[in-house]
Amino acid sequence: MRDLFATLPDEPAPPMPAGYLDTVLTLGRRSAHRRRIGTAAVWAVVVLALAVLVVPGVQLPAQPGAPSKKPGLPDRLAGYSLLTSTVTKAPPGRAIALYGYGNGELFNMFQPLVVGADRDTYRQVDALQERNRPSALLAPDGTRVLLGDDRGATGDLVLVDLTTGERRSIPLGDPVGVRLLAWSPDGRHVAYSAAPLAGSGEFGSVNFVDPEVARTGTLRLLDLSTGRSTEVPAARPAWTAAFAPDSRRLAVQVGQEAHLIDLDGRESGSVRLPVGRELAANVGWSPDGRFLATVPWAADGPFDGTAGGNTNHGVFLSISGNVDFVAITAGGGVPPAPVQDVVQLLGWRSAGSVVAATANAAGQLSLTEVQLGVGTRRTLSRFDTGDTCELGMQTCQVFDLQLATGLLPDLTVRHAGRPQRGPWPAALTIPVATVVLIAALLLWRRLPHT
């Protein structure tokens, strides 16, 4: 080897071009810098993915835009999704709607949902799931949900705060079956019907709490500020109810009579309801205080308010009928003409217009504003009832639909944006996070390192 090197010419190496060394050092530093940036970017993605998917309640920042003082309703309500989070994990804020959504022909896949009044927020009301989707009420201002219990007699009601996710138990005393009827416009009182359950027989089982209470229950008035309930024995069986616009009285249907009762339980009169008709639940008293709205009787027996037991709780919204109006007093004026082809009356925009659920020939459910007298209609929103339920094998159905009645006068309709469903459930986030982490590690190993 020495001999080989000895034969090489002993001449100096040619000089390097001007600035060559500086160029090489600059390129080297740039390459190392790029590798560091790439590695940091990979780990940033991993950390962000884990924060979004794994940590409860953490999600990508929403883009709600400028806050709106007026409540809004998306012009199209989003479809079914297993990725919808819960009120407890991610409180949605005030809601414009509460409804059941899903199907059960092959699999029992239902979701009790609330939709945000200020952005396109969708959340499952997990407290309703835990109590077997009982009768429930959405507060007029959309900030709370009150629910009973369909599993049997219960000793309390549960008040869910949609702005915080917190729950409040309201004791009822001895366990009773409960059916919630109406929430006062000022948000202070709730009317409900209560009855002891025998625990056996046709209507005594857990699956028949709501119909049995509707057949035999006694009216109670709950003061939410104190948590105390006052029984009104004269209103029995209390079938349905609606508060007056000033919240000082309510109409309670017993048989074919709507009894007008004040908050102390004193009756100030009654209104005869037409045969085959019942008071529209929770929204039956017009904003000007002059009329009661009635809908076709829901019971499956004689139209006398004493037979049957079908309350339409848990029933898919599909059958249309007319909304008729009855004057509360003899001098109350001429009632508005009936509103034709309504699936459900949902509330009032004003004394001259109502919001109702309607269905087209294909069965698609819409939220529609109807002008009384002239019958002019305007579609506010539509439900997505595509074949997305039960793993894509069944159409989605809507039931137990309610709107935040106190928000309707100022309601605006907004273009439906991307649904904000909150953090994914842990059963899905953990496997996905694991895959993301493995992929990130493999990518990191393939990157050049210095």
C-alpha positions as CSV (number, residue, x, y, z in Angstrom):
1,M,0.0,0.0,0.0
2,R,2.9,2.3,0.8
3,D,4.4,1.6,-2.6
4,L,1.2,2.4,-4.2
5,F,0.9,5.8,-2.5
6,A,4.5,6.4,-3.3
7,T,3.8,6.3,-7.0
8,L,1.2,9.1,-6.7
9,P,2.4,12.5,-8.0
10,D,3.4,14.8,-5.2
11,E,1.4,17.8,-6.4
12,P,-0.9,20.0,-4.4
13,A,-4.7,19.6,-4.8
14,P,-6.4,22.1,-7.0
15,P,-7.9,25.0,-5.1
16,M,-11.6,24.8,-4.2
17,P,-13.9,27.3,-5.9
18,A,-14.5,30.5,-4.1
19,G,-17.2,30.1,-1.4
20,Y,-17.3,26.3,-1.7
21,L,-17.0,25.6,2.0
22,D,-19.6,28.1,3.0
23,T,-22.0,26.6,0.4
24,V,-21.5,23.0,1.8
25,L,-22.0,24.1,5.4
26,T,-25.2,26.0,4.5
27,L,-26.7,23.0,2.7
28,G,-25.8,20.8,5.6
29,R,-27.4,23.1,8.1
30,R,-30.5,23.4,5.9
31,S,-30.9,19.6,5.6
32,A,-30.6,19.1,9.3
33,H,-33.1,21.8,9.9
34,R,-35.6,20.2,7.6
35,R,-35.2,16.9,9.3
36,R,-35.8,18.5,12.7
37,I,-38.9,20.3,11.4
38,G,-40.2,17.0,9.9
39,T,-39.7,15.2,13.2
40,A,-41.3,17.9,15.2
41,A,-44.3,18.0,12.8
42,V,-44.8,14.3,13.1
43,W,-44.8,14.5,16.9
44,A,-47.1,17.5,16.9
45,V,-49.6,15.5,14.8
46,V,-49.4,12.6,17.2
47,V,-49.9,14.8,20.3
48,L,-52.8,16.6,18.7
49,A,-54.4,13.3,17.6
50,L,-54.1,11.9,21.1
51,A,-55.5,15.0,22.7
52,V,-58.5,15.0,20.3
53,L,-59.2,11.3,20.4
54,V,-58.3,10.1,23.8
55,V,-58.6,12.9,26.4
56,P,-62.3,13.2,27.3
57,G,-63.8,16.6,26.5
58,V,-60.9,17.7,24.4
59,Q,-61.5,18.4,20.8
60,L,-60.3,20.6,17.9
61,P,-61.3,24.2,18.3
62,A,-64.8,24.9,16.9
63,Q,-65.3,27.7,14.5
64,P,-68.7,29.1,15.6
65,G,-68.2,32.5,14.0
66,A,-69.5,35.6,15.6
67,P,-71.8,34.9,18.5
68,S,-75.5,35.4,17.7
69,K,-77.9,37.0,20.1
70,K,-80.8,35.3,18.4
71,P,-81.4,31.6,18.5
72,G,-81.0,29.7,15.3
73,L,-82.2,26.5,13.6
74,P,-80.1,24.7,10.9
75,D,-82.0,24.5,7.6
76,R,-81.2,20.8,7.5
77,L,-80.8,18.6,10.6
78,A,-77.8,16.2,10.4
79,G,-78.1,12.4,10.0
80,Y,-77.5,9.6,12.4
81,S,-73.9,9.2,13.7
82,L,-72.4,6.8,16.2
83,L,-69.7,9.4,16.8
84,T,-72.1,11.8,18.6
85,S,-70.8,12.6,22.1
86,T,-72.9,13.2,25.2
87,V,-74.1,16.1,27.2
88,T,-72.1,14.9,30.2
89,K,-68.8,14.8,28.3
90,A,-69.3,17.9,26.2
91,P,-72.2,20.2,27.2
92,P,-73.7,21.7,24.1
93,G,-75.1,25.0,25.5
94,R,-78.7,26.0,25.0
95,A,-80.7,23.8,22.6
96,I,-83.3,24.6,20.0
97,A,-84.7,21.0,19.7
98,L,-84.9,17.7,21.6
99,Y,-85.9,14.5,19.9
100,G,-85.4,10.8,19.6
101,Y,-83.7,9.5,16.5
102,G,-82.9,6.1,15.0
103,N,-84.6,2.8,14.3
104,G,-85.1,-0.6,15.9
105,E,-86.3,-3.0,13.3
106,L,-83.1,-5.1,13.4
107,F,-81.0,-3.5,16.2
108,N,-82.2,-1.3,19.0
109,M,-80.2,1.8,17.9
110,F,-81.8,5.0,19.1
111,Q,-80.3,8.3,20.2
112,P,-82.0,11.0,22.4
113,L,-80.5,14.2,20.9
114,V,-80.4,17.9,21.4
115,V,-79.5,20.4,18.7
116,G,-77.7,23.7,19.6
117,A,-79.6,27.0,19.3
118,D,-76.3,28.9,18.6
119,R,-74.3,26.5,16.4
120,D,-74.7,23.1,14.7
121,T,-74.0,21.2,17.9
122,Y,-75.4,17.7,18.4
123,R,-75.2,15.8,21.6
124,Q,-76.8,12.6,23.1
125,V,-78.7,13.2,26.3
126,D,-77.0,10.3,28.1
127,A,-79.3,10.8,31.2
128,L,-82.2,9.8,29.0
129,Q,-80.4,6.7,27.8
130,E,-79.7,5.7,31.3
131,R,-83.4,5.9,32.2
132,N,-84.6,4.0,29.1
133,R,-85.7,7.1,27.2
134,P,-88.7,8.2,29.5
135,S,-91.0,11.1,28.9
136,A,-89.0,14.3,29.1
137,L,-89.4,18.1,28.6
138,L,-87.1,20.7,27.1
139,A,-87.1,24.0,29.0
140,P,-88.7,26.9,27.1
141,D,-85.3,28.7,27.0
142,G,-83.5,25.5,25.8
143,T,-81.0,25.3,28.7
144,R,-82.4,22.3,30.6
145,V,-84.0,18.9,30.2
146,L,-86.3,17.4,32.8
147,L,-86.9,13.6,32.8
148,G,-88.8,11.0,34.7
149,D,-88.1,7.2,34.6
150,D,-89.7,4.6,32.4
151,R,-88.2,1.6,34.3
152,G,-90.9,1.8,37.0
153,A,-91.8,3.9,39.9
154,T,-89.3,6.5,40.8
155,G,-88.5,8.6,43.8
156,D,-87.0,11.5,41.9
157,L,-86.9,13.6,38.7
158,V,-83.6,14.5,37.1
159,L,-82.9,18.0,35.8
160,V,-80.0,18.2,33.3
161,D,-78.3,21.5,32.7
162,L,-77.3,21.6,29.0
163,T,-74.8,24.4,29.6
164,T,-72.7,22.6,32.2
165,G,-73.7,18.9,31.9
166,E,-74.6,18.8,35.6
167,R,-77.6,16.9,36.9
168,R,-79.9,17.8,39.8
169,S,-82.1,15.2,41.5
170,I,-85.6,16.5,42.6
171,P,-87.1,14.2,45.2
172,L,-90.8,13.2,44.8
173,G,-91.4,11.4,48.1
174,D,-92.8,7.9,47.8
175,P,-91.9,6.2,44.5
176,V,-94.5,6.8,41.8
177,G,-94.9,6.4,38.1
178,V,-94.4,9.8,36.3
179,R,-95.5,11.4,33.1
180,L,-94.3,14.9,32.4
181,L,-96.9,17.2,30.9
182,A,-95.9,20.9,30.5
183,W,-93.3,23.5,31.4
184,S,-94.4,27.1,32.1
185,P,-93.1,29.8,29.8
186,D,-91.3,31.6,32.6
187,G,-89.3,28.4,33.3
188,R,-90.3,28.1,37.0
189,H,-93.1,25.4,37.1
190,V,-93.6,22.0,35.6
191,A,-96.9,20.1,35.5
192,Y,-96.7,16.3,35.7
193,S,-99.0,13.4,36.3
194,A,-98.1,10.8,39.0
195,A,-99.6,7.5,40.0
196,P,-98.7,4.5,42.2
197,L,-97.8,1.5,40.1
198,A,-99.0,-1.9,41.2
199,G,-96.0,-3.7,39.7
200,S,-98.1,-6.4,38.0
201,G,-100.9,-6.7,35.5
202,E,-101.3,-5.4,32.0
203,F,-100.0,-1.9,32.7
204,G,-97.9,-2.5,35.9
205,S,-94.8,-3.6,34.2
206,V,-91.8,-1.4,33.5
207,N,-92.8,-1.0,29.8
208,F,-96.1,0.6,30.5
209,V,-95.3,3.3,33.0
210,D,-96.3,6.2,30.7
211,P,-99.7,4.8,29.6
212,E,-100.7,3.7,33.0
213,V,-99.9,7.1,34.6
214,A,-101.9,8.8,31.7
215,R,-104.9,6.6,32.6
216,T,-104.8,7.0,36.4
217,G,-102.4,9.8,37.3
218,T,-103.1,12.8,39.5
219,L,-101.8,16.3,38.5
220,R,-98.9,17.7,40.4
221,L,-97.3,21.1,40.0
222,L,-93.5,21.3,40.6
223,D,-91.9,24.5,41.7
224,L,-88.3,24.2,40.3
225,S,-87.0,27.0,42.5
226,T,-87.9,25.1,45.7
227,G,-88.1,21.5,44.4
228,R,-91.6,21.1,46.0
229,S,-94.6,19.5,44.3
230,T,-98.2,20.4,45.0
231,E,-100.9,17.8,44.2
232,V,-104.2,18.8,42.6
233,P,-106.6,15.9,43.3
234,A,-109.4,17.4,41.2
235,A,-107.4,16.9,38.0
236,R,-107.4,13.1,37.7
237,P,-106.6,11.4,35.5
238,A,-104.5,14.2,34.0
239,W,-104.1,13.4,30.4
240,T,-102.3,16.4,28.9
241,A,-101.7,20.0,29.9
242,A,-100.5,23.4,28.6
243,F,-99.6,26.6,30.5
244,A,-101.1,30.0,29.8
245,P,-98.7,32.6,28.3
246,D,-98.4,34.4,31.6
247,S,-97.5,31.2,33.4
248,R,-100.1,31.8,36.1
249,R,-102.6,29.2,34.9
250,L,-102.7,26.0,33.0
251,A,-105.2,24.0,31.1
252,V,-105.4,20.3,32.2
253,Q,-107.3,17.8,30.2
254,V,-109.5,15.3,32.1
255,G,-111.7,13.4,29.8
256,Q,-113.1,15.9,27.2
257,E,-112.8,18.9,29.6
258,A,-109.8,21.2,29.8
259,H,-109.9,22.5,33.4
260,L,-108.3,25.9,33.9
261,I,-106.3,25.8,37.1
262,D,-104.1,28.4,38.8
263,L,-100.8,27.6,40.5
264,D,-102.5,27.2,43.9
265,G,-104.7,24.4,42.5
266,R,-107.9,26.4,42.3
267,E,-110.1,25.9,39.2
268,S,-111.4,29.0,37.4
269,G,-113.4,27.4,34.7
270,S,-113.3,24.7,32.1
271,V,-113.4,24.4,28.3
272,R,-115.3,21.6,26.5
273,L,-113.0,19.9,23.9
274,P,-114.6,18.4,20.8
275,V,-115.1,14.6,20.8
276,G,-112.1,12.9,19.3
277,R,-109.8,15.8,20.1
278,E,-107.2,16.4,22.8
279,L,-105.3,19.5,24.1
280,A,-102.0,19.8,22.2
281,A,-99.4,18.8,24.8
282,N,-97.3,21.6,26.3
283,V,-98.0,24.1,23.5
284,G,-101.8,24.1,23.4
285,W,-102.5,27.7,24.8
286,S,-102.2,30.5,22.3
287,P,-99.8,33.4,23.0
288,D,-102.7,35.9,23.1
289,G,-104.4,33.7,25.7
290,R,-107.6,33.4,23.7
291,F,-107.6,29.9,22.2
292,L,-106.7,26.3,23.0
293,A,-105.2,24.2,20.2
294,T,-106.4,20.6,19.9
295,V,-105.1,17.6,17.9
296,P,-106.6,14.2,17.1
297,W,-107.0,12.0,20.3
298,A,-104.0,9.8,20.8
299,A,-105.7,7.1,22.8
300,D,-106.6,3.7,21.2
301,G,-110.0,3.4,22.7
302,P,-113.3,5.4,22.9
303,F,-112.7,9.1,22.5
304,D,-113.8,9.9,26.1
305,G,-110.5,10.4,27.8
306,T,-110.9,7.3,30.0
307,A,-110.0,4.4,27.9
308,G,-106.9,3.3,26.0
309,G,-103.4,4.4,27.0
310,N,-101.5,5.3,23.9
311,T,-99.8,8.6,24.6
312,N,-97.6,8.7,21.4
313,H,-94.5,8.6,23.6
314,G,-91.9,6.8,21.7
315,V,-94.0,6.6,18.5
316,F,-92.5,7.6,15.2
317,L,-93.8,10.8,13.8
318,S,-95.6,9.9,10.6
319,I,-99.4,10.3,10.9
320,S,-100.9,13.7,9.9
321,G,-104.0,15.3,11.2
322,N,-105.6,18.7,11.6
323,V,-105.0,21.3,14.4
324,D,-108.3,22.8,15.5
325,F,-108.7,25.7,17.8
326,V,-111.3,26.3,20.6
327,A,-112.1,29.6,22.2
328,I,-111.4,29.7,26.0
329,T,-114.3,32.1,26.7
330,A,-117.6,32.6,25.0
331,G,-116.5,36.1,24.0
332,G,-113.0,35.1,23.0
333,G,-113.7,35.6,19.3
334,V,-113.8,33.4,16.3
335,P,-111.1,30.7,16.4
336,P,-108.6,30.5,13.5
337,A,-109.4,28.0,10.8
338,P,-107.9,24.5,11.3
339,V,-104.4,23.9,10.2
340,Q,-104.4,20.9,7.8
341,D,-102.0,18.0,7.5
342,V,-99.9,18.5,10.6
343,V,-97.9,15.6,12.2
344,Q,-97.3,17.5,15.4
345,L,-97.8,21.0,16.8
346,L,-94.5,22.2,18.2
347,G,-95.1,25.8,19.3
348,W,-96.0,29.4,18.4
349,R,-94.0,32.1,16.6
350,S,-96.7,34.6,17.4
351,A,-100.5,34.6,17.9
352,G,-100.8,34.4,14.2
353,S,-98.3,31.7,13.3
354,V,-97.3,28.3,14.6
355,V,-94.4,25.9,14.1
356,A,-95.4,22.3,13.2
357,A,-93.8,19.1,12.1
358,T,-95.1,18.1,8.7
359,A,-94.4,15.3,6.2
360,N,-94.3,15.2,2.5
361,A,-95.6,12.3,0.2
362,A,-92.2,10.5,0.6
363,G,-92.5,10.7,4.4
364,Q,-89.7,13.2,4.9
365,L,-90.3,15.2,8.1
366,S,-89.9,19.0,8.1
367,L,-90.3,21.8,10.5
368,T,-92.8,24.3,9.0
369,E,-94.1,27.7,9.9
370,V,-97.8,28.1,9.2
371,Q,-99.6,31.4,9.1
372,L,-103.0,31.0,10.7
373,G,-106.0,32.0,8.7
374,V,-104.3,32.1,5.3
375,G,-102.5,28.8,5.7
376,T,-99.2,30.1,4.1
377,R,-96.3,27.7,4.8
378,R,-92.6,28.2,5.0
379,T,-90.2,25.3,5.5
380,L,-87.7,26.1,8.3
381,S,-85.7,22.8,8.4
382,R,-85.8,19.2,7.2
383,F,-84.7,16.0,8.9
384,D,-82.2,13.7,7.2
385,T,-84.1,10.4,7.1
386,G,-81.8,8.6,4.7
387,D,-80.6,5.0,5.0
388,T,-78.0,5.7,7.7
389,C,-79.5,4.0,10.7
390,E,-78.9,0.5,12.0
391,L,-75.5,0.4,10.2
392,G,-76.9,1.7,7.0
393,M,-79.7,-0.9,6.7
394,Q,-82.7,1.1,7.8
395,T,-84.1,4.6,7.4
396,C,-84.0,7.0,10.4
397,Q,-87.1,7.9,12.2
398,V,-87.9,10.8,14.5
399,F,-90.0,10.6,17.7
400,D,-90.7,12.6,20.9
401,L,-89.9,15.9,19.1
402,Q,-89.9,19.1,21.1
403,L,-88.7,22.7,20.4
404,A,-87.5,25.3,22.9
405,T,-90.9,27.1,22.8
406,G,-89.5,30.3,24.4
407,L,-87.0,30.8,21.6
408,L,-89.4,30.5,18.7
409,P,-90.5,34.2,18.5
410,D,-86.9,35.3,17.8
411,L,-85.9,32.2,15.8
412,T,-83.7,32.6,12.8
413,V,-82.9,29.9,10.2
414,R,-79.2,29.4,9.4
415,H,-77.4,27.4,6.7
416,A,-76.5,24.0,8.2
417,G,-72.7,23.7,8.7
418,R,-70.6,20.8,9.5
419,P,-72.1,19.0,12.5
420,Q,-70.2,19.5,15.8
421,R,-70.6,16.2,17.5
422,G,-68.0,16.6,20.3
423,P,-65.2,14.1,21.3
424,W,-65.5,10.5,20.0
425,P,-66.5,7.7,22.4
426,A,-63.6,5.9,24.1
427,A,-64.5,2.6,22.5
428,L,-63.6,4.1,19.2
429,T,-60.9,6.7,20.2
430,I,-58.6,4.2,21.8
431,P,-58.2,1.9,18.7
432,V,-57.9,4.8,16.4
433,A,-55.4,6.5,18.6
434,T,-53.3,3.3,18.8
435,V,-53.3,3.1,15.0
436,V,-52.3,6.7,14.6
437,L,-49.5,6.3,17.2
438,I,-48.1,3.2,15.5
439,A,-48.2,4.9,12.1
440,A,-46.5,8.0,13.4
441,L,-43.7,5.9,15.0
442,L,-43.1,4.0,11.8
443,L,-43.0,7.2,9.8
444,W,-40.5,8.7,12.4
445,R,-38.2,5.7,12.1
446,R,-38.1,6.1,8.3
447,L,-37.0,9.7,8.6
448,P,-33.2,10.4,8.4
449,H,-31.7,11.5,11.7
450,T,-28.6,13.4,12.5
